[in-house]
Amino acid sequence: MIDALLLIFAADSAASAMAVPIRKEPEPSRMSQAEIRAHNAYLPRTDPNNVECRRWVPTGSWIAKSYLCRTNKEWRRVQDAGNQEARDIFEMSMHQTAG
């Protein structure tokens, strides 16, 4: 009887594990443009896993350009880190001028 219950539990666990697909994070730096378009096809633009590519031109160059692709979640993290750094610099400068 115990063996039958273990077998039922094992079968139920395996079925539930197979029923939920594991969705891994996209790696935009390793994806081609076609893969990015296919990935974004069924996602709204505001989805955190939607991949957005932005043109990047080095300072002082008129010719060189490249594209940097990241998920919306990664773009938000970079933006938040930059904003926090700017706030920290501002706070530090305010403390230096006040003292």
FENDARA-V962092 format. One record per residue. N is the residue number from 1. PHI is phi in degrees with one decimal (999 if undefined). PSI is psi as a letter, one per 30 degrees, with the letter a starting at -180 (999 if undefined). OMEGA is omega in radians with two decimals (* if undefined). Layout:
BEGIN
n phi psi omega
N PHI PSI OMEGA
N PHI PSI OMEGA
END
This chain:
BEGIN
n phi psi omega
1 999 e -3.14
2 -65.8 e 3.11
3 -62.3 e 3.12
4 -66.6 e 3.12
5 -66.3 e 3.10
6 -62.9 e 3.13
7 -65.0 e 3.11
8 -64.7 e 3.13
9 -63.6 e 3.14
10 -64.7 e 3.13
11 -67.0 e 3.12
12 -65.3 e 3.12
13 -64.6 e 3.14
14 -65.7 e -3.14
15 -65.9 e -3.13
16 -70.8 e 3.10
17 -69.0 e 3.14
18 -77.9 f -3.08
19 -73.5 f -3.11
20 -101.5 j 3.13
21 -70.3 k 3.10
22 -86.9 k -3.11
23 -106.2 j -3.13
24 -91.9 l -3.13
25 -65.8 k 3.08
26 -70.9 k 3.07
27 -114.1 i -3.04
28 -57.4 e -3.11
29 -67.4 f -3.14
30 -104.8 g -3.08
31 -100.1 k 3.03
32 -81.1 l 3.13
33 -62.3 e 3.12
34 -65.4 e 3.11
35 -65.8 e 3.11
36 -65.3 e 3.11
37 -62.1 e 3.12
38 -66.2 e 3.12
39 -64.3 e -3.09
40 -81.4 f -3.01
41 -55.5 e -3.05
42 -112.1 g 3.12
43 -106.9 k 3.01
44 -69.7 l -3.11
45 -61.6 f -3.12
46 -89.4 f -3.14
47 -64.4 k -3.13
48 -60.9 f -3.13
49 -94.5 g 3.07
50 -66.1 k -3.11
51 -95.5 k 3.11
52 -120.5 k 3.10
53 -107.3 k 3.13
54 -121.7 k 3.12
55 -77.8 k 3.14
56 -124.6 k 3.12
57 -116.5 k 3.12
58 -60.7 k 3.13
59 -60.5 k 3.11
60 86.8 g -3.13
61 -112.6 k 3.09
62 -99.4 f -3.02
63 -104.3 e -3.05
64 -66.4 k 3.03
65 -154.6 l 3.07
66 -147.1 l -3.13
67 -117.4 k 3.11
68 -115.6 j -3.10
69 -110.2 k 3.11
70 -145.3 l 3.03
71 -77.6 l 3.10
72 -57.9 e 3.12
73 -63.0 e 3.12
74 -68.1 e 3.11
75 -61.7 e 3.14
76 -64.0 e -3.14
77 -62.7 e 3.12
78 -64.7 e 3.13
79 -64.1 e 3.14
80 -64.0 e 3.12
81 -64.8 e 3.10
82 -64.6 e 3.11
83 -64.8 e 3.12
84 -65.1 e 3.10
85 -63.2 e 3.12
86 -64.5 e 3.10
87 -63.4 e 3.13
88 -63.5 e 3.12
89 -64.8 e 3.12
90 -61.8 e 3.14
91 -61.5 e 3.14
92 -64.8 e 3.13
93 -69.5 e 3.12
94 -68.5 e 3.13
95 -71.9 e 3.14
96 -71.7 e -3.13
97 -77.9 f -3.12
98 -77.3 f -3.05
99 -93.3 999 *
END
